[in-house]
């Protein structure tokens, strides 16, 4: 469950913007991640659309892949997490190619390092938007004795 899942549209918008920023930084850092557009405005629009696709992939496909990969998570002591994240970025690139969205990731290792950057940037941006106290434990209310 995502950090902002109980905040509705606001959480969804924050996640999309965080992913777009992460994608932009990854594209800036790595030559193998390409965002195309005829102007800066078109590139920004491409980033938002790719962030939406990336969010959908991570919301629906990633949990299935993660569940099926539990033995590999255990075998690699959690390092397979990076492989799953890279696969989700490559899947996003494939979907973007099918819909003629100006986004492409070249190569597995670029996807590994790009997904690390995207995760770090998204996490950092998430820290800038505090959640209400009641949602800090994934929607559970934690009571103290009176």
Secondary structure by P-SEA (a helix, b strand, c coil): ccccccccaaaaaaaaaaaaaaaaaaaacccccccccccaaaaaaaaaaaaaaaaaaaaccaaaaaaaaaaaaaaacccaaaaaaaaaaaaaaaaaaaaccccccccaaaaaaaaaaaaaaaaaaaaacccccccccccbbbbccc
